[in-house]
Amino acid sequence: MADPARAKRLAKRISTIVASAIEYEIKDPRLAGVTITDAKVSGDLHDATLYYTVMGRSLQEEPDYAGAAAALDKATGVLRSKVGAGTGVRFTPTLTFVRDTVPDTAHRMEELLARARAADADVARIRAGATPAGDAQPYRVVGEEGARSDPGDDRAKEDDQDAGDRDRLDD
């Protein structure tokens, strides 16, 4: 088991090498919008998982996820050779590419937050002109004149004479 700090350093180095190779050395047009977002290396330094996102050619165009995955799968051997040459470790880790869903999840969360804000605005708009269904003050307030209480309620009389030790009868 390798040192976790060494695994993190190796993961960062691998992501840099692979991102640079995808950008400048591999000439597959399907990799034009691929960005390496993160890399994780197993504790024994034998397996590396690289997370990637795919950008569309324009904001309206949907990215080609299948094409990017196929291109990365095809280029895995070349990328592993470049990682081996660039890192100088005894055993070059196997590379696994996984599509990063964090940007999609963040976009979905933004949409949900926008819907919640719109619903809150609707509730505030409706509440602005609303009036209470019953009395304006439905709760009894102790000590106020005209406080609502039943004339036969003994507890209302006890509240006026409460000394705070009502529960302690053994004093």
C-alpha positions in Angstrom: 0.0 0.0 0.0 1.5 3.3 -1.1 1.4 6.6 0.8 -2.0 8.4 0.1 -0.1 11.6 -0.6 2.0 9.8 -3.2 -1.2 8.5 -4.8 -2.6 12.0 -5.0 0.5 13.4 -6.5 0.6 10.6 -9.1 -3.1 11.2 -9.9 -2.5 14.9 -10.5 0.5 14.1 -12.7 -1.5 11.5 -14.7 -4.4 13.9 -15.2 -1.9 16.6 -16.5 -0.2 14.2 -18.9 -3.5 12.8 -20.2 -5.1 16.3 -20.6 -2.0 17.6 -22.5 -1.9 14.5 -24.7 -5.6 14.8 -25.6 -5.2 18.5 -26.3 -2.0 18.5 -28.4 -0.9 15.0 -29.4 -4.0 12.9 -30.2 -5.6 14.0 -33.4 -9.0 12.4 -33.0 -11.8 15.0 -33.8 -14.1 13.3 -31.3 -11.8 14.4 -28.5 -12.1 18.1 -29.4 -14.4 18.9 -26.5 -13.1 16.5 -23.9 -11.8 17.9 -20.6 -10.2 15.8 -17.8 -11.7 17.0 -14.6 -10.3 14.7 -11.9 -8.1 11.6 -11.5 -7.9 9.0 -8.7 -5.3 6.4 -8.3 -5.8 3.2 -6.3 -3.8 2.7 -3.1 -1.5 0.2 -4.8 -0.9 2.6 -7.7 -1.9 0.0 -10.3 -5.2 1.5 -11.4 -6.1 5.1 -12.4 -9.6 6.4 -12.9 -9.9 9.6 -14.9 -13.1 11.6 -14.9 -13.9 13.7 -18.0 -16.6 16.0 -19.3 -17.6 16.7 -22.9 -18.4 20.1 -24.3 -20.6 20.6 -27.3 -19.5 22.6 -30.3 -22.0 25.3 -29.4 -24.3 26.0 -26.4 -27.3 24.7 -28.3 -25.7 21.5 -29.5 -25.7 18.4 -27.3 -22.2 16.9 -26.7 -21.3 13.6 -28.4 -20.8 11.4 -25.2 -20.7 8.1 -27.1 -18.2 9.3 -29.6 -15.9 10.7 -26.9 -16.1 7.5 -24.9 -15.3 5.5 -28.0 -12.3 7.8 -28.8 -11.0 7.6 -25.3 -11.3 3.8 -25.3 -9.4 3.7 -28.6 -6.7 6.1 -27.3 -6.2 4.3 -23.9 -3.1 2.4 -25.0 -1.3 5.5 -26.4 -2.3 7.5 -23.3 -1.0 4.8 -21.0 2.3 4.8 -22.9 2.6 8.6 -22.4 1.7 8.2 -18.7 4.4 5.6 -18.3 7.0 7.8 -20.0 5.9 10.9 -18.1 5.7 9.5 -14.6 8.7 7.1 -14.4 7.0 4.7 -12.0 7.9 1.0 -12.0 4.4 -0.1 -13.0 2.3 2.1 -15.3 -1.3 2.2 -14.0 -4.1 1.0 -16.1 -6.4 3.9 -17.2 -10.1 3.8 -16.9 -12.2 6.7 -18.2 -15.5 7.6 -16.5 -17.8 10.4 -17.6 -18.0 13.1 -14.9 -21.7 13.8 -14.1 -21.0 16.7 -11.6 -21.7 19.4 -14.2 -24.9 17.8 -15.3 -26.0 17.4 -11.6 -25.1 21.1 -10.9 -27.1 22.2 -13.9 -30.1 20.1 -12.7 -29.7 21.6 -9.2 -29.7 25.1 -10.7 -33.0 24.3 -12.6 -34.6 23.0 -9.4 -33.5 26.1 -7.4 -34.9 28.3 -10.1 -38.3 26.5 -9.9 -38.2 26.8 -6.1 -37.6 30.5 -6.3 -40.5 30.9 -8.8 -42.8 29.0 -6.5 -41.7 31.1 -3.5 -42.4 34.2 -5.5 -45.9 32.9 -6.4 -46.6 32.2 -2.7 -45.4 35.7 -1.7 -47.6 37.3 -4.4 -50.6 35.3 -3.2 -49.8 36.0 0.5 -49.6 39.8 -0.2 -53.4 40.2 -0.6 -54.5 37.5 1.8 -56.4 38.0 5.0 -56.6 35.6 8.0 -59.5 33.1 7.9 -60.5 33.6 11.5 -59.8 36.3 14.0 -56.9 38.7 13.4 -55.3 37.3 16.7 -56.4 33.7 17.2 -54.2 33.1 20.2 -54.9 34.0 23.8 -52.5 36.5 25.2 -52.2 36.4 29.0 -52.6 39.8 30.7 -54.3 41.6 27.9 -57.7 43.1 28.4 -60.3 41.2 26.5 -58.2 38.0 26.4 -60.4 35.2 25.4 -61.2 32.6 28.0 -64.1 30.5 29.1 -65.9 31.9 32.2 -66.1 28.5 33.7 -62.4 27.7 33.1 -60.6 27.4 36.5 -57.2 27.4 34.8 -57.8 31.0 33.6 -58.2 32.1 37.3 -55.1 30.1 38.3 -53.0 31.8 35.6 -53.7 35.2 37.3 -52.6 33.9 40.7 -49.7 31.8 39.5 -46.7 32.0 41.8 -44.6 29.6 39.8 -44.7 26.7 42.4 -48.0 25.2 41.4 -46.6 21.7 40.9 -44.8 21.5 44.2 -47.4 20.7 46.9 -45.0 19.4 49.5 -43.4 22.8 50.5 
